[in-house]
């Protein structure tokens, strides 16, 4: 069944402690920033959702205020798992100051992990990765 909703209605469904995976092309391109803006607006108005885990494989943002910059509030974000933080100076500051937990993995590893999660599989083994399991 197909369901159409608003960014605000989607943001209202996110619970405290949720894990959110976002995708895009980096540099502010091919990103659903209107959804990220709605999540940030809800947090700024209500203090929720909070203690989120954010996952992305590519840098998401515009080096100003969009993308993962929208999650760069200490109470909003508990941890980030990312390929890099180049496009989000506000997130870089949280990471640099140890305000949030931060983990940086190769983008391909994160993409493979998200694919396996989406397929309902527990992980993947790739012989060319010399035994690395994601």
N, C-alpha and C positions, 0 to 999 in steps of 0.2 A: 504494500500500500504506500502510495506516495503522499507525503505530507509537506505542505508549504507553511513556513512560519516566519516570524520576524526575528531580527537579531536580538532584540530585547527579550522576546519570549524564550529564545534559546539560552541567553545569558541567565535568565531566571531559573533555569533547570539545573545549573551547575551547583553542586553541593560543596560545602567546605571539605577540604582534604581530597578533592577529586584530582585525577590525572588527566591532563589535556595534551593531546598531540596536535600540533599545527604544522601546516605545510605551506610552501610558497617557493618563490624563485630567488629570494634575496634582493636586497636593494629596493624594497618596496614594490616589487613586481609580483603579480599573480598571488597576491595575499588577500585573504578575506578580512581586510582591516576593519570593515564596518562591524563585523562580529566581535573582533578583539576590542574595538572601541566600546561596544555595548557591555562587554564583560567588565572592562575598566570602569565605565560609568556606574554600573551597579555597585561595584566595590566602593567607589568614592562616595556614593549616596548612602549605602547601607552597611559597609564594612564586610560584606560577603560577596562572593565566595572568598575564603581565606585559606591559608596553608595549602595552596595548590602545588602540584608537581607539573612542570611544563616540559614537554619533549618536542624537539625539532631537529631535523638533520642538517638543514641549511640555515644560514643567517637570515633572520626574519626582521625586517625593519627598514628604516630610511635614514639612519644616523641622526634622527631628530626625535620624533614623538610617536611614530607608528610602529607596528610590529610588536616584537617582544618588549620594546620600551613600555608598552601599555601595562605590562605585568610587573614592572620594576617598582613595586611597593613592598617593603619588607614584610608587612603583615599579610599581604595578598599571596606572596609566593614563598613556599618553604624550600623548594629545590628546583633546579633546572638541569636537564640532561640535553646536551646540544652538540652539534658539529662544530660550531664556533659562535662567537659573540660580536663579530666585526660590525654588524649593522645596528647594534644596540648599545650606545654608550652608557645609558642609564643602567642597563643590565650589567655591563662591564664594571660599573662602580659597585654594585651590590656584591658581585663576585670578588672583586679585588679587596673589598673591606670585610670579607667573610661574613656578610650579613645573611646570606642564604647558602644552602648546600649547592655546589655546582660540580657537574661532571661533564667532561668533554671527550667525546668519542668520535672516530671517523664517521663522516656522514653516511657512507655506504653501510656501515655496521648498523647504524640507527635505522636506516631505511629497510634493511633486511629484517631487523627485529620487528618493526611496525608491520611489515608484510606478513610475518609469521603470526603475530598477534591477531591481525585482521582475518587471517585464514583459520584461526582457532587452533593453531599448532603451538606446541610448547617451546619451539626454538628451531634452529637450523644448524646443520653441520656441513661445512664446505671444505672439502679436502685441500683446496688451494689456500685456505686460511690456516693451514698447518695445525689443525686441532682446535682452533678457536670456536667456541660455541656461543651463539648469541640468543 
